[in-house]
Structures are given as C-alpha cells and as structure tokens.
Amino acid sequence: AGSSTMTRSAHRLVLTLLAAAALAAAQAASAGQNITGSVLNLTSGKPLAHVPVTLVQLQGSMNTLATAVTDGNGHYRFSENAPGPFMVQTTYQGVSYFAQVADGQNETNVQVYDVSHDASLLRVDAEIMVLQPDQGQLAVVNEYRIENGLQPLRTLAAKGGMFRFRVPAGAHVDMVRVVGPGEMPLAHAPTPTADHDVYSVDAPLRPGETRVQISYRLPYAGLKAALTETPVTIPAHFE
C-alpha cells in the first residue's frame, strides 16, 4: 500500500510539473519576443526622437507586423508573437533604412544619415564590363562600384535617382540590380531621361560601397556589334 501511495504521489508530482511547464510556456508565448533599440543619426551622432519605425517579418510576403514611434531618446520597443527573423525599418529625409533582427535577438539599432542631393559628390570607383555572345546577340554586363566615403557621413540621393548610366544606341536593357552596403541585391527599373540612351536608377547611395549592375543586349549579326562606352560619370578604374 505504501508503494502504491508513493506511486500516486509521484504521478501527481509529474502532472503538476508538466502543468507548470505548460503554463510557463504559454505565458512566454503570450509575452512574445521583445525587440528594442534606437534610431541613431550617424551624421550628427544623435538619436532620432519621435520618428515612426515598423517591424517587418522576413518570411513569405514580408508582412508589416507592428508600428511604433521612438521616444525622446530615439528608443523604440516591439513585443511580437510571430516567428522571426524580422527587420526594423524607418525612413529619414526620404530614404529608407533598416536593421535585421535574427531569431532570438532582442536588441538592434537602426542607423540613418543626413541626405545630400549634390550630384557633384558622386564618385564611381570602378567599372567592370563583361561580354558574352548569346544567340545572335551580344550580352553585356556593366558593374559600377560607387564608393561613398563622404565625411561627415551622408547618403547621396535625388528625386528619380542620382546615379545615371548610358548604353549604346540600339541596346535593350534587361536588368538593373543594386547591391547596397551590407544588403541583398535588389532589382530596379531603369528610368529613361531626357538625354538619349541615358537612364537613371532610383536608389540611394548610402555610406560605403554600392554596386550597380546593368545587363543589356546588342545586335550581333556576323559576330559584329557597335559597342561604345561613354559613361555618364567617368570611373576611376575600368576593367
């Protein structure tokens, strides 16, 4: 009888412990993942107060999960139940900035910069050209490497795009991709300008290196193509 009583007591203890663990898990789930941080202006070295920030889920259709406004010290806080990873995004002087939040990460800061609209500050460090015959056409890929080393730190941006490129007459532009500092490649639609065969790319040039990749095709009948290269901004190096 004593052994049976001890067995029932142990069984009740196990059930009690399981119930307590389930309750703790439920409470943790309801509390969600706390994500905190600040929005910092690295041009001025000061936090940004009273600016909106959004929390975006980096899965599926990248849903916006929540919005918040920084306090007087530039600080924000989210509490989210959805699975990560996430991205915290804000817009400053018309340019978007973001910081990724890995699973289990609880704090991240979003860094922003003042914007300069002065196109004379744009510098192309290098241009790399790759040629490849392709079914009666000449496929060309131009990669422009733009090094934004402005001091104090600033983002170069202009309405419609500050960076411009020229393609040879008769060329068909297939794709434009922009790889910002520490970012994944993003496709952009080239915008025709008033200058013949010149297009703009509506992408900000944040501090650091930005790579702009242009893919276009030319007629290549008889293994000949009319290829001229007259860049809008002369690069420091050409390869």
C-alpha positions in Angstrom: 0.0 0.0 0.0 2.8 2.3 0.8 4.4 1.7 -2.5 1.1 2.4 -4.3 0.7 5.6 -2.4 4.2 6.7 -3.3 3.5 5.9 -7.0 0.3 8.0 -7.0 2.2 10.9 -5.3 5.0 10.7 -7.8 2.4 10.7 -10.6 0.7 13.8 -9.2 4.0 15.5 -8.9 4.9 14.8 -12.5 1.5 16.1 -13.6 2.0 19.2 -11.5 5.4 19.8 -13.0 4.1 19.3 -16.6 1.2 21.7 -15.9 3.6 24.3 -14.5 5.9 23.9 -17.6 3.0 24.3 -19.9 1.8 27.4 -18.1 5.3 28.9 -18.3 5.5 28.2 -22.0 2.1 29.7 -22.6 3.0 32.8 -20.6 6.3 33.1 -22.5 4.4 32.8 -25.8 1.8 35.4 -24.8 4.6 37.8 -23.8 6.2 37.4 -27.2 9.7 38.4 -28.3 10.7 41.8 -27.0 12.7 43.8 -29.7 14.2 47.0 -28.6 16.7 49.5 -29.9 17.3 53.1 -31.0 17.3 55.0 -34.2 20.7 56.8 -34.5 21.7 59.6 -36.9 25.4 58.8 -37.6 25.8 62.2 -39.4 25.0 64.2 -36.2 25.9 61.4 -33.7 22.5 61.9 -32.1 19.4 59.7 -31.7 16.3 60.5 -33.6 13.3 61.3 -31.4 9.6 60.8 -32.4 10.1 59.1 -35.8 8.0 56.1 -36.9 9.5 52.6 -37.1 8.0 49.4 -38.4 8.6 45.8 -37.7 8.6 43.6 -40.8 8.6 39.8 -40.8 11.3 38.4 -43.2 9.2 35.4 -44.3 6.7 34.9 -47.1 5.3 38.2 -48.3 7.3 40.2 -45.7 4.3 41.4 -43.7 4.4 44.6 -41.6 3.6 43.3 -38.1 3.7 46.4 -36.0 4.5 50.1 -35.9 5.9 52.3 -33.2 7.3 55.8 -32.6 10.6 56.5 -31.0 10.6 58.3 -27.6 12.5 61.4 -26.8 15.8 59.4 -26.7 15.2 57.8 -30.0 14.3 54.5 -28.4 11.7 52.0 -29.6 10.2 48.7 -28.4 8.1 45.9 -30.0 6.6 42.8 -28.5 5.8 40.2 -31.2 4.5 36.7 -31.1 5.1 35.9 -34.8 8.2 33.8 -35.7 11.3 35.7 -36.9 13.6 36.7 -38.4 12.5 40.4 -38.5 13.5 43.7 -39.9 13.1 47.1 -38.2 12.7 49.8 -40.8 12.4 53.6 -40.7 12.5 56.4 -43.2 14.6 59.6 -42.8 14.7 62.5 -45.2 13.0 60.4 -47.8 15.4 57.4 -47.6 14.6 54.0 -46.1 17.0 52.4 -43.6 16.7 49.1 -41.8 18.3 46.6 -39.4 17.8 42.9 -39.4 16.7 41.0 -36.2 17.8 37.4 -36.1 15.8 34.7 -34.2 16.3 35.2 -30.5 17.9 38.6 -30.9 16.3 41.2 -28.6 18.1 44.4 -29.5 19.1 46.2 -32.7 19.8 49.8 -33.7 18.8 51.4 -37.0 21.4 53.7 -38.4 20.4 56.7 -40.6 22.3 59.5 -42.2 21.5 63.1 -43.4 20.9 63.2 -47.2 22.9 65.2 -49.7 21.3 66.0 -53.1 24.6 67.3 -54.6 25.3 65.1 -57.7 28.9 66.6 -57.9 29.8 64.5 -54.9 29.1 61.2 -56.7 32.3 59.2 -57.4 32.5 55.9 -59.4 35.5 54.0 -58.1 35.4 51.3 -60.8 33.5 50.0 -63.9 33.8 46.3 -64.9 32.5 45.1 -68.2 31.8 41.5 -69.2 30.9 40.5 -72.8 29.2 37.2 -73.9 27.8 36.2 -77.3 24.3 34.8 -76.9 22.2 33.5 -79.8 23.0 36.2 -82.3 23.2 39.0 -79.7 26.0 40.3 -77.6 25.1 40.2 -73.9 26.9 42.9 -71.8 27.0 43.3 -68.1 28.4 46.5 -66.6 29.1 46.7 -62.9 29.7 50.2 -61.4 31.2 50.3 -58.0 30.3 53.5 -56.2 32.3 54.3 -53.0 30.5 56.8 -50.8 33.2 58.0 -48.4 31.8 61.4 -47.6 32.7 63.0 -44.3 30.7 63.7 -42.4 28.7 60.5 -43.3 25.8 61.3 -45.6 23.6 59.5 -48.1 23.6 60.6 -51.7 20.0 60.7 -53.1 18.0 62.7 -55.6 14.4 62.5 -56.9 14.3 59.9 -59.6 17.8 58.7 -58.8 21.2 60.3 -58.7 23.2 57.5 -60.5 22.9 57.6 -64.3 24.3 55.3 -67.0 24.5 55.3 -70.7 24.0 52.3 -73.1 25.0 52.1 -76.8 22.4 53.1 -79.3 20.0 50.2 -80.1 20.7 48.4 -76.8 17.9 46.7 -74.9 18.3 46.9 -71.1 17.3 43.6 -69.5 18.0 44.2 -65.8 19.3 46.6 -63.2 20.4 45.3 -59.8 21.6 47.4 -56.9 23.6 46.0 -54.0 23.9 48.5 -51.2 26.4 48.3 -48.3 25.6 45.1 -46.4 22.4 44.5 -48.4 21.0 41.8 -50.7 20.7 42.6 -54.4 17.5 44.4 -55.3 16.1 44.8 -58.8 15.3 48.3 -60.0 13.5 49.5 -63.1 15.8 51.9 -65.2 14.1 55.3 -65.8 14.7 56.9 -69.2 16.0 60.5 -69.0 15.9 63.4 -71.4 19.4 62.5 -72.6 19.5 60.0 -75.4 20.3 56.4 -74.2 20.8 57.6 -70.7 18.9 56.0 -67.8 18.7 56.8 -64.1 18.5 54.3 -61.2 16.2 55.4 -58.3 18.3 54.0 -55.4 20.0 56.0 -52.6 23.8 55.7 -52.2 24.4 55.1 -48.5 27.8 55.4 -46.9 30.1 52.6 -48.1 30.2 50.7 -51.4 27.2 50.4 -53.6 27.3 48.2 -56.7 25.0 48.9 -59.7 24.8 46.0 -62.2 23.4 46.7 -65.7 22.6 44.0 -68.1 21.8 44.8 -71.8 21.9 43.2 -75.2 23.1 44.4 -78.6 22.6 43.0 -82.2 25.5 40.7 -83.0 24.9 39.8 -86.7 28.1 38.5 -88.4 29.8 38.4 -85.0 30.0 42.2 -85.0 28.4 44.7 -82.7 28.6 48.5 -82.4 29.8 48.9 -78.9 30.8 52.3 -77.5 31.4 53.1 -73.8 30.9 56.7 -72.8 29.9 56.6 -69.1 27.9 59.5 -67.6 30.3 59.6 -64.7 33.9 58.7 -65.5 35.1 55.8 -63.3 38.5 56.0 -61.6 39.2 52.5 -62.9 38.0 50.4 -65.8 38.3 46.7 -66.2 
